């Protein structure tokens, strides 16, 4: 009788889309009645269709355009920016008032930021490359502990 062990799994990656908050999405959807009101004088059916189409397209565009933070393939990617994990130090996960301070008065002037309103958590990742003028990456995230753990795990620390 043979016993098969499962194939080793690749390290899990992390992926998070920094979508706007529900308040922002609801605010975008409010445009629908405004569009419908403009066109209701021509046709009620067309006004309703245009209003719904406008709301759907606007909400979809906000979600589609939201940046993605991911750890995979030996890189940390945040939106269009990326950096090799070999150049990252120990990530710091912050929530609550610590995160609010890190997003405001505590911002490193030599840092790079991907901050989004309505997302409370922050991860600060020091850059260890001496040739890089950027000293830290400050990233908004809904799950700072998971992002920091994914960076540590991918770095092999």
C-alpha positions as CSV (number, residue, x, y, z in Angstrom):
1,X,0.0,0.0,0.0
2,X,1.4,3.4,-1.0
3,X,0.8,6.5,0.9
4,X,0.8,9.7,-1.1
5,X,1.7,12.9,0.7
6,X,0.2,16.1,-0.7
7,X,2.4,18.1,-3.0
8,X,4.0,21.0,-1.2
9,X,1.9,24.1,-1.6
10,X,3.3,27.3,-2.8
11,X,3.5,30.1,-0.2
12,X,0.1,31.8,0.1
13,X,0.0,35.2,-1.4
14,X,-1.9,38.3,-0.2
15,X,-4.2,40.3,-2.3
16,X,-6.5,43.2,-1.3
17,X,-8.3,45.7,-3.5
18,X,-8.6,49.0,-1.7
19,X,-12.2,49.7,-2.8
20,X,-13.9,52.9,-1.7
21,X,-16.1,52.7,1.4
22,X,-19.8,52.0,1.1
23,X,-20.5,55.7,1.8
24,X,-18.5,56.7,-1.3
25,X,-20.2,54.0,-3.4
26,X,-23.6,55.1,-2.2
27,X,-22.8,58.7,-2.9
28,X,-21.8,57.7,-6.4
29,X,-25.1,55.9,-6.8
30,X,-27.0,59.1,-5.9
31,X,-26.0,60.4,-9.3
32,X,-28.6,58.0,-10.8
33,X,-31.7,60.0,-9.9
34,X,-30.1,63.2,-11.0
35,X,-29.4,61.8,-14.4
36,X,-32.9,60.4,-14.6
37,X,-34.4,63.8,-13.7
38,X,-32.5,65.4,-16.6
39,X,-33.9,63.0,-19.2
40,X,-37.4,62.4,-17.7
41,X,-38.9,65.2,-19.9
42,X,-38.0,63.2,-23.0
43,X,-39.0,59.7,-21.9
44,X,-39.6,58.2,-18.5
45,X,-38.3,54.7,-19.7
46,X,-35.2,56.2,-21.2
47,X,-34.6,58.3,-18.1
48,X,-34.9,55.3,-15.8
49,X,-32.6,53.3,-18.0
50,X,-30.0,56.0,-18.2
51,X,-30.1,56.6,-14.5
52,X,-29.6,53.0,-13.6
53,X,-26.8,52.6,-16.3
54,X,-25.1,55.7,-14.9
55,X,-25.1,54.4,-11.3
56,X,-23.9,50.9,-12.3
57,X,-21.1,52.3,-14.5
58,X,-20.0,54.8,-11.9
59,X,-19.9,52.3,-9.1
60,X,-18.1,49.7,-11.3
61,X,-15.6,52.3,-12.4
62,X,-14.8,53.2,-8.8
63,X,-14.3,49.6,-7.9
64,X,-12.3,48.8,-11.0
65,X,-10.0,51.8,-10.6
66,X,-9.2,51.0,-6.9
67,X,-5.6,50.1,-6.4
68,X,-4.6,46.5,-5.4
69,X,-2.1,45.7,-2.7
70,X,-0.5,42.2,-3.1
71,X,2.4,40.1,-2.0
72,X,3.4,37.6,-4.6
73,X,6.2,36.5,-6.9
74,X,8.9,37.9,-4.6
75,X,7.5,41.4,-4.7
76,X,5.2,43.7,-2.8
77,X,2.9,45.5,-5.2
78,X,0.8,48.5,-4.3
79,X,-1.1,49.9,-7.2
80,X,1.4,50.3,-10.0
81,X,4.4,50.5,-7.7
82,X,6.4,47.4,-6.8
83,X,9.5,46.5,-4.8
84,X,11.5,43.3,-4.3
85,X,10.9,41.7,-0.9
86,X,14.7,41.6,-0.4
87,X,14.7,45.3,0.1
88,X,12.0,45.4,2.8
89,X,12.5,45.5,6.5
90,X,10.2,44.4,9.3
91,X,6.6,45.6,8.6
92,X,4.7,47.5,11.3
93,X,0.9,46.9,11.4
94,X,-1.1,49.8,12.9
95,X,-4.8,50.3,13.8
96,X,-6.9,52.9,15.6
97,X,-5.2,56.1,16.8
98,X,-1.7,54.8,15.9
99,X,-2.8,54.3,12.3
100,X,-4.5,57.8,12.2
101,X,-1.2,59.3,13.5
102,X,0.8,57.4,10.9
103,X,-1.5,58.7,8.1
104,X,-1.3,62.3,9.4
105,X,1.4,63.9,11.5
106,X,3.5,60.7,11.6
107,X,4.1,60.5,7.8
108,X,7.7,60.1,6.9
109,X,8.5,63.0,4.4
110,X,10.9,60.6,2.6
111,X,8.3,57.9,2.3
112,X,6.0,56.6,-0.4
113,X,2.3,56.3,0.3
114,X,-0.8,54.5,-0.9
115,X,-3.4,55.9,1.5
116,X,-7.2,55.6,1.0
117,X,-9.9,57.3,3.0
118,X,-12.3,55.0,4.8
119,X,-9.7,52.3,5.3
120,X,-8.6,52.4,8.9
121,X,-5.5,50.2,9.0
122,X,-2.0,51.0,8.0
123,X,1.2,49.0,7.4
124,X,4.5,50.8,7.4
125,X,7.3,48.9,5.7
126,X,10.9,50.2,6.0
127,X,13.1,50.1,2.9
128,X,16.5,48.7,3.5
129,X,18.1,49.5,0.1
130,X,20.7,52.2,0.9
131,X,20.5,53.5,-2.7
132,X,16.7,54.1,-2.6
133,X,15.8,57.6,-1.6
134,X,12.5,56.4,-0.2
135,X,12.8,55.2,3.4
136,X,9.4,53.7,4.0
137,X,6.2,52.5,2.3
138,X,3.0,53.4,4.1
139,X,0.0,51.4,2.8
140,X,-3.7,51.5,3.7
141,X,-5.2,48.1,4.4
142,X,-8.3,46.7,6.0
143,X,-6.3,43.8,7.5
144,X,-2.9,45.2,8.6
145,X,-2.0,42.1,10.6
146,X,-2.5,39.8,7.6
147,X,-0.5,42.1,5.2
148,X,2.4,42.3,7.7
149,X,2.3,38.5,8.2
150,X,2.2,37.9,4.4
151,X,5.3,40.2,3.9
152,X,7.1,38.3,6.7
153,X,6.1,34.9,5.4
154,X,7.2,35.8,1.8
155,X,10.5,37.2,3.0
156,X,11.1,33.9,4.9
157,X,11.3,35.6,8.3
